[in-house]
């Protein structure tokens, strides 16, 4: 609506259409976009979106496993060790390259807030600290964590240097949460189970934690965390595009969960290009919310939380 503030805190972007389509080739549905910057800028203009978080995502674990599987079985011990070291180096380079590109886009287009992607399984503590310092110097505005993609829980101590640095530099963390991906053989639930971020919230009380997807499948844990910790927030991506469809929330259920979690803690996220921001924004506008609640979710909460 005219004069309405809209901020999207969860999108992904790709350098070329080919890279974008390859990244989304296993999606449950075929997106209408390739995930490139010009597409997103046009959509923001169409919908009146003021600012958008752009997050680069590098599937280092999957790429590493694929590369390891392709190594010849005939390699000697020393040859295999060198090959594995080379693969590790390539993963580091790919992650760094994508993060640098995202920051460059943010410098060129102030409407974008670049979030770098870090993998605490791949990166050691020294590299994490160096990477964050360099990213801040290049304009990074936050950090994306992908527990389901990289195979770690929120309270994994390998991620502690990320949280320490993010708190120090006042960088918000956007973390994938919910029941995405296969159930890991740990007995602790999905990698993205929100409850494991409770240790993070209490250990880093000045760190802003945005837990993605309203904790899909673990909504009650999101509500528990927002009640206990003032630094925990969540966002709407993947939850409103199919509102009212079989097996999905009804509008009344969505509003019930929003209020249990706390409307002040919910930010607009769309996960473009996999999902259509037009449908997400339209859903929020038609939910049985008060005008004040709607304004907060669409943009005012994000402006306060991201300090923009």
C-alpha positions as CSV (number, residue, x, y, z in Angstrom):
1,X,0.0,0.0,0.0
2,X,1.2,3.6,-0.6
3,X,3.7,4.7,2.1
4,X,3.9,1.2,3.6
5,X,7.3,0.1,4.8
6,X,8.3,-3.3,3.5
7,X,11.6,-5.0,4.3
8,X,12.4,-8.6,3.2
9,X,14.9,-10.3,5.5
10,X,15.4,-13.5,3.6
11,X,16.3,-13.8,-0.1
12,X,19.1,-15.7,-2.0
13,X,20.9,-14.4,-5.0
14,X,23.2,-15.9,-7.6
15,X,25.8,-14.4,-9.9
16,X,24.3,-15.8,-13.2
17,X,21.0,-17.3,-14.3
18,X,22.8,-20.6,-14.9
19,X,24.2,-20.8,-11.4
20,X,20.8,-19.9,-10.0
21,X,18.9,-22.5,-11.9
22,X,21.5,-25.2,-11.0
23,X,21.2,-24.3,-7.3
24,X,17.4,-24.7,-7.5
25,X,17.2,-27.7,-9.8
26,X,16.0,-30.0,-7.0
27,X,13.4,-27.6,-5.7
28,X,9.9,-29.0,-5.1
29,X,8.6,-26.6,-7.7
30,X,10.2,-24.8,-10.6
31,X,10.7,-21.1,-9.7
32,X,9.9,-18.5,-12.2
33,X,13.1,-16.6,-11.5
34,X,16.8,-17.5,-11.9
35,X,17.7,-15.6,-8.7
36,X,19.8,-12.8,-10.3
37,X,20.0,-9.2,-9.0
38,X,18.2,-7.5,-11.9
39,X,15.1,-9.8,-11.3
40,X,15.1,-8.9,-7.6
41,X,15.5,-5.2,-8.2
42,X,12.5,-5.2,-10.6
43,X,10.4,-7.1,-8.1
44,X,11.3,-4.8,-5.3
45,X,10.2,-1.8,-7.5
46,X,7.0,-3.6,-8.3
47,X,6.1,-4.4,-4.7
48,X,7.5,-1.3,-3.1
49,X,10.1,-3.2,-1.0
50,X,12.4,-0.7,0.6
51,X,15.3,-3.0,1.7
52,X,16.1,-6.6,1.1
53,X,18.6,-8.9,2.8
54,X,20.5,-10.8,0.1
55,X,22.2,-14.0,1.4
56,X,24.7,-16.0,-0.5
57,X,24.5,-19.7,0.2
58,X,27.3,-22.2,-0.7
59,X,26.5,-25.9,-0.3
60,X,30.1,-26.8,0.8
61,X,29.2,-30.1,2.4
62,X,27.4,-31.4,-0.6
63,X,30.1,-30.2,-3.0
64,X,32.8,-31.7,-0.8
65,X,31.1,-35.1,-0.6
66,X,30.6,-35.1,-4.4
67,X,34.2,-34.3,-5.0
68,X,35.4,-36.9,-2.6
69,X,33.2,-39.6,-4.2
70,X,34.9,-38.8,-7.6
71,X,38.4,-39.5,-6.3
72,X,40.0,-42.6,-7.9
73,X,40.1,-45.6,-5.6
74,X,43.6,-46.3,-6.8
75,X,45.1,-43.3,-5.0
76,X,47.8,-44.0,-2.5
77,X,47.5,-42.7,1.0
78,X,49.6,-39.7,0.4
79,X,47.9,-38.9,-2.9
80,X,44.4,-39.2,-1.3
81,X,45.5,-36.9,1.5
82,X,46.7,-34.3,-0.9
83,X,43.5,-34.6,-3.0
84,X,41.3,-34.1,0.1
85,X,43.4,-31.1,1.1
86,X,42.9,-29.6,-2.4
87,X,39.1,-30.2,-2.2
88,X,39.1,-28.5,1.2
89,X,40.9,-25.5,-0.3
90,X,38.5,-25.3,-3.2
91,X,35.5,-25.2,-0.9
92,X,37.1,-22.4,1.1
93,X,37.7,-20.5,-2.1
94,X,34.1,-21.0,-3.4
95,X,32.7,-19.8,-0.1
96,X,34.9,-16.8,0.0
97,X,34.2,-15.9,-3.7
98,X,30.4,-16.0,-3.2
99,X,30.7,-13.9,0.0
100,X,32.8,-11.3,-1.7
101,X,30.4,-11.0,-4.6
102,X,27.4,-10.5,-2.3
103,X,29.2,-7.7,-0.5
104,X,30.1,-6.1,-3.8
105,X,26.4,-6.2,-4.8
106,X,25.6,-4.5,-1.5
107,X,28.1,-1.7,-2.1
108,X,26.7,-1.1,-5.6
109,X,23.0,-1.2,-4.6
110,X,22.2,0.3,-1.2
111,X,18.7,-1.3,-1.2
112,X,20.5,-4.7,-0.6
113,X,21.8,-5.8,2.8
114,X,24.4,-8.5,2.2
115,X,24.6,-11.4,4.6
116,X,27.7,-13.7,4.2
117,X,27.4,-17.5,4.5
118,X,29.7,-19.3,7.0
119,X,30.2,-23.0,7.5
120,X,31.5,-23.8,11.0
121,X,32.2,-27.4,10.0
122,X,34.5,-26.3,7.1
123,X,36.1,-23.3,8.7
124,X,38.4,-23.2,11.7
125,X,38.2,-20.5,14.4
126,X,41.1,-18.5,12.9
127,X,39.6,-18.5,9.4
128,X,36.2,-17.6,10.8
129,X,37.5,-14.5,12.6
130,X,39.6,-13.4,9.6
131,X,36.6,-13.9,7.2
132,X,34.3,-11.9,9.3
133,X,36.7,-9.0,9.8
134,X,37.3,-8.9,6.0
135,X,33.6,-9.1,5.3
136,X,32.7,-6.3,7.6
137,X,35.4,-4.1,5.9
138,X,33.7,-5.0,2.5
139,X,30.2,-4.0,3.8
140,X,28.7,-7.2,5.2
141,X,25.5,-6.5,7.2
142,X,24.9,-9.9,8.7
143,X,25.6,-13.7,8.6
144,X,23.6,-16.6,7.2
145,X,23.9,-20.0,8.9
146,X,22.5,-23.2,7.3
147,X,22.5,-26.0,9.8
148,X,20.5,-28.4,7.6
149,X,22.9,-27.8,4.6
150,X,26.1,-27.8,6.5
151,X,25.3,-30.4,9.1
152,X,25.5,-28.8,12.6
153,X,23.3,-27.8,15.5
154,X,22.9,-24.2,16.6
155,X,24.8,-24.9,19.8
156,X,27.8,-26.6,18.1
157,X,30.9,-25.1,19.7
158,X,32.5,-24.9,16.3
159,X,30.1,-22.1,15.6
160,X,31.0,-20.2,18.8
161,X,33.6,-18.0,17.1
162,X,30.9,-16.9,14.6
163,X,28.6,-15.9,17.4
164,X,31.4,-14.1,19.3
165,X,32.4,-12.1,16.2
166,X,28.9,-11.4,15.2
167,X,28.1,-10.0,18.7
168,X,31.3,-7.9,18.7
169,X,30.5,-6.4,15.2
170,X,26.7,-6.2,15.9
171,X,26.0,-8.4,12.9
172,X,22.6,-10.2,13.1
173,X,22.6,-13.9,12.5
174,X,19.9,-15.3,10.1
175,X,19.8,-19.1,10.7
176,X,17.8,-21.7,8.9
177,X,15.6,-23.6,11.3
178,X,12.9,-26.2,11.1
179,X,12.4,-29.7,9.9
180,X,14.1,-29.4,6.5
181,X,16.4,-32.1,5.2
182,X,16.7,-35.7,6.3
183,X,16.7,-36.5,10.0
184,X,20.3,-36.8,11.2
185,X,21.3,-40.0,13.1
186,X,21.9,-38.1,16.3
187,X,18.6,-38.6,18.2
188,X,18.5,-34.8,18.7
189,X,16.0,-34.0,16.0
190,X,16.7,-32.1,12.7
191,X,19.9,-30.1,12.4
192,X,17.8,-26.9,12.3
193,X,15.9,-27.6,15.5
194,X,15.4,-24.2,17.2
195,X,15.9,-25.3,20.8
196,X,19.6,-25.6,20.3
197,X,19.9,-21.9,19.7
198,X,18.8,-21.3,23.3
199,X,22.4,-21.9,24.5
200,X,23.4,-19.3,21.9
201,X,20.9,-16.7,23.1
202,X,21.9,-16.9,26.7
203,X,25.6,-17.1,26.0
204,X,25.5,-14.1,23.6
205,X,22.8,-11.8,25.0
206,X,23.7,-8.9,22.7
207,X,23.6,-11.0,19.6
208,X,20.5,-10.7,17.3
209,X,19.3,-14.1,16.3
210,X,16.7,-14.4,13.5
211,X,15.6,-18.0,13.3
212,X,14.2,-18.8,9.9
213,X,10.9,-20.2,8.7
214,X,9.1,-19.7,12.0
215,X,10.9,-22.9,13.0
216,X,8.8,-24.9,10.6
217,X,7.7,-28.0,12.4
218,X,9.1,-26.7,15.7
219,X,7.0,-23.6,16.1
220,X,6.5,-24.2,19.8
221,X,10.2,-24.1,20.3
222,X,10.4,-20.7,18.6
223,X,7.6,-19.5,20.9
224,X,9.5,-20.8,23.9
225,X,12.7,-19.0,22.8
226,X,11.0,-15.7,22.1
227,X,9.4,-15.8,25.5
228,X,12.7,-16.4,27.3
229,X,15.2,-14.4,25.3
230,X,14.9,-10.8,24.2
231,X,17.4,-11.3,21.4
232,X,15.5,-14.0,19.5
233,X,13.4,-13.3,16.4
234,X,11.9,-15.3,13.5
235,X,10.8,-14.7,10.0
236,X,7.9,-15.8,7.7
237,X,9.6,-17.5,4.7
238,X,8.2,-20.8,3.5
239,X,5.1,-20.4,5.8
240,X,2.6,-18.2,4.0
241,X,2.9,-19.0,0.3
242,X,0.6,-22.0,0.6
243,X,-1.7,-20.6,3.3
244,X,-5.0,-22.4,3.5
245,X,-3.9,-25.3,1.2
246,X,-4.3,-28.9,2.4
247,X,-1.8,-29.7,5.2
248,X,-0.8,-26.0,5.5
249,X,-1.8,-23.4,8.1
250,X,-5.2,-21.7,7.9
251,X,-5.2,-17.9,8.2
252,X,-6.5,-18.3,11.8
253,X,-3.8,-20.8,12.7
254,X,-1.1,-18.5,11.3
255,X,-2.3,-15.6,13.4
256,X,-2.5,-17.8,16.5
257,X,1.1,-18.8,16.1
258,X,2.1,-15.2,15.3
259,X,0.7,-14.1,18.6
260,X,2.0,-17.0,20.6
261,X,5.5,-16.2,19.3
262,X,4.9,-12.5,19.6
263,X,4.2,-10.2,16.7
264,X,7.0,-7.9,17.7
265,X,9.4,-10.8,17.1
266,X,8.3,-11.7,13.5
267,X,9.9,-10.3,10.4
268,X,8.9,-10.5,6.8
269,X,11.0,-13.1,4.9
270,X,10.1,-14.6,1.5
271,X,13.1,-16.8,0.5
272,X,12.9,-15.5,-3.0
273,X,13.6,-16.8,-5.7
274,X,12.2,-20.1,-4.5
275,X,9.0,-18.4,-3.3
276,X,6.9,-15.5,-4.6
277,X,7.1,-12.4,-2.5
278,X,3.8,-11.2,-4.0
279,X,2.0,-14.1,-2.4
280,X,3.7,-13.7,0.9
281,X,3.0,-10.0,1.2
282,X,-0.6,-10.5,0.0
283,X,-1.1,-13.2,2.7
284,X,0.1,-10.9,5.4
285,X,-2.2,-8.1,4.2
286,X,-5.2,-10.4,4.3
287,X,-4.5,-12.2,7.6
288,X,-6.9,-11.3,10.4
289,X,-4.3,-9.1,12.0
290,X,-4.7,-5.6,13.4
291,X,-3.3,-2.8,11.3
292,X,-0.6,-2.3,13.9
293,X,0.5,-5.9,13.8
294,X,0.5,-5.9,10.0
295,X,2.8,-2.8,9.8
296,X,5.2,-4.4,12.3
297,X,5.6,-7.6,10.4
298,X,5.9,-6.1,7.0
299,X,8.7,-3.8,7.9
300,X,8.8,-1.9,11.1
301,X,10.1,-4.9,13.1
302,X,12.9,-5.4,10.6
303,X,13.9,-1.7,10.6
304,X,14.2,-1.8,14.4
305,X,16.0,-5.2,14.6
306,X,18.4,-4.6,11.7
307,X,18.9,-1.0,12.8
308,X,18.3,0.6,9.4
